[in-house]
Amino acid sequence: MLLRSLSIVILLLVLFTPLAGFTQESGSAPPEAGDPSKVQGPGLNGEPLGQGPPKADPSPSSTEKPKPVLNWETGAGKSYLIPLFEIGGYIFLLNQFDRHFVDPTSENKSNFKTFWNHLTEWNWVVDDDQFEVNQFLHPYGGTVYYGLGRSAGLNFWESSFYTALGSFLWELGGETTTPSINDQYTTTFGGIFLGEPLFRMASLLLETDEDGKPGFWRELAAAVLSPPTGFNRLVFGNRFDTVYPSHKPATFMRFMVGGTLTSSSHNVSSDVEPYGAVADVEVQYGLPGKPDYTYKRPFDYFDFHLTAVTANAVESIDTRGTLLATTYAPNPSLRGIWGLYGTYDYISPQVFRVSTAAFNLGTTWQWWAADDVALQGTVLAGAGYGAAGNIEKTGNRDYHYGFTPQGLLALRLIFSDRLMLDLTGREFYVTGLLSKEPNGTENILRGDASLTYRIYDRHGIALRYVTSHRDASYPNIQYQDQTVGTLSLMYVFLGKSKFGAVEWR
């Protein structure tokens, strides 16, 4: 778990590292033409002097059928079979690893008989695996299924089907344990809503205004961000080398690193670490307001946010992106989009955890309040299937599953290119519906406030405060009402757009 968590931190840091690509030359110099034979006198069969009959090209490539090359606009060159075989191979290799190295190994010694029994008996359950396994590793595994389809040229919806299929095959044949409803849900929807931003960010790295292919470091960074994309580009060469077109979205990118202090806590265990280090990465893609940019494709707008701390590796990772969206512009100072969003959240502030994959209705906008003051924001409301804990253990499980209504309000106030105030509030209400513990609920509130001052060029400092509150209602549990707050002072490195205000006026 720790290694996988740290790998995600590393792969996102690459986004903000100055990348020096190696230039790759395309093509080669044409072969030199040989001197024509000197002929004394007229040629045979009436050919002009110095020329003979036309010679056939000896190169075998002249008779070979051209290999398909991916075209994202038309779909030409994409493959349905390649990712299908890759997903099967990935499931087989993962099962082999688990049955030899993961205890208890007996749970991983599946065969055709166990597969058939799971398929015919159809006895699905809510399992008791650890929170980070079900809510983080399963969604990350779903990004592999999703990315294999996406990088082979399949569109968002086709790749989503492959993600659900890969999860279904694993539940039936990957383990001997009874198939899990919650794993099928989190792997599929968490894998999709996390996988598409990873694929888009990898593709954005591979895009270049220069002639030729992206350099080595860009290829490496893209492969770390989206391993399936790097795998297919490496194995299949120029067939899948065509970079997914971003259509040049307006973006905001920010990397922060610094120290953190647990400034306040209530009703928590003594294991809370008071001091530590923190790293934070945020990428917004497709901010509204850029002329001629459209939102016809799913996730043409998305927000990706990761916070890592020394106390527990990944403290939070969340994504939200448009599935179906349209634009609005009621006046010259306001531009926005609204529609259906897909979201994935994983939040673990040391003392309790909450995670969900959900569907939300909402809007994202930017309003020019003054000549050099802009307000950006997002409002979402929806529901999904989520988990939260700390409840009395049921087997290995110390958290609660259930139908989860939720909401989000995020605001960013930008003062020129010098100062920025961020405010974000989230609420998750994990109910007893669709739960093994129907008589209890979890209400989670999380607030995040930061003030960023740009000192020079893309460099700045930020002061950030995060508070997390949990109110649980279960019989005989130790911690029902918990609160923890952290204060951080951080160095900030911004992307090219600095604070990301979109100018259309």
C-alpha positions, 0 to 999 in steps of 0.5 A: 500500500505504501509503495503504491501510494508513494508512486502516485505522489511521485508520478504527479510531481513529475508534472511540475518538474521541468522536462527536458526532452530528447529530440528524435529525428523523424525519417532519414536521408533518401538513399543516394541514387546510383549513376546510370549505366553509360550505353554506347548507342541506342538502347534495346527495344527502343529505350532512350540512351542511358535508360532501361526497362522500369525496375520493380522495387525490391523492398518487401514493404512495397507489397505489404498491407499498411499497418493501421495507425490510430486516428482519434477523430475517426476511430480508425486503427483502434482495437477491441481485441488488444485490450481484451487480451491485455486485461485477461493477461493482467488478471492472470498475472495479478492472480499469480502474484497474489497466490504466491505472495499475498496471505492467505494464499488459499484465497487466491488459488482460484480455478475454473471450478471456482469461477463456474461456481461464482458464475452460476450460484450468483451469491454476491456479498459486501466483503470485509477487506481493509478500507485502503484495499477496497477504496483505493487499490481496487479503484487504482486497479480499475484505472488499469482496465480503463487505461488499457482500453483508452490507450488502444483507441477506445472512447470513454464509454467503450473503455468504461465497459471494459473496466466493468468487464475486467472487474467482473472477471476478477470477482469471478475468477481472481479469488476463491472468496465470494464475489463482492458487490462493493468491489465491483462498484468501486473498481468500475466507477472509481477506476473510470473517474480516476482513470480518465484524468490520469489518461488525459494528464498523460496525453497532455504531457505527450502533446508538443508544438514541436515537430516529431515525437515527444522526448524521453522524459515526457514519455517516461512521465506519461507512463508513470501517470498512466502505465497502460498508456506507456505500455501500449505506446512501447509495445505497439509502436506507432500504431498507438503513438497518436496522442489524444487531442486535448483541443487546448483547454484552459488549465490550472496547475499547482504543486505545494510542499511544506510542513504541517501541524495538527493544530486541533483535535477532539475525541481522537486516539493518541496515535495522531502525529502532531507534526509532519510534511505535506505535498499537494498537487492540483490540476484543473483541465478545461476551465470555462471561458476559453473561446472555441473550447467545447465540452462534447466529450466526457471529462473535457472539464475535470479537477484532480487533487492529491494530498500526501502526508508523512503520517499516512501517505495518501491523505486525500485524492479526489477527482470530479469531471463532466460526463454530460455538459453544456455551456452558458454565458448569461452576461459578458462577465460570466462563463460556465458549464453545467451538467452531470459529473462523475466524482471519486473521493478518498479522504483519510485524515489519520483518525477516520476515513471516507470514500465514495464514487458518485454521480452529481449534478452541478456547475462550474463557472468563472465570473469577472467581478472587476477588471482584475478580480475573478471568482471561480467556483463549482457546486455539486450535489448527488449520491453514490455508494460510499464507505466511512469508519471507524465503527466496531470491527466486523471481521476485518472491517472497521468501516461502514458501507451505504448509499451516500448522498453528498455535496460540494462547494468550491470557490477560488477568488483571484486578485490579479496574478498576486493573491488567491483565496481557496475555500472548499467544503464537502459533506458525505452522509453514509446511510444505512441503505444498501448496508450490512449495518442498516441501523447506523449512519456516518456524517463527514464534513471536510473544509479546506481553506488556503491563501496563496501569495505569488512572490515571483514568476511561478513561485509563491507561498501558501498558508492552508488550514484543513478541518475534518469532522465525523459524526457517527451513529452506531450502538456501542462504538468508541468514537462517535464525534471526532474532529481533527484540524491541520495547519500547513505552511507551504512553498508553491510552484504554479503552472504556466497559467499561474492562478488560472483565470481565463480571459475572454473579454 
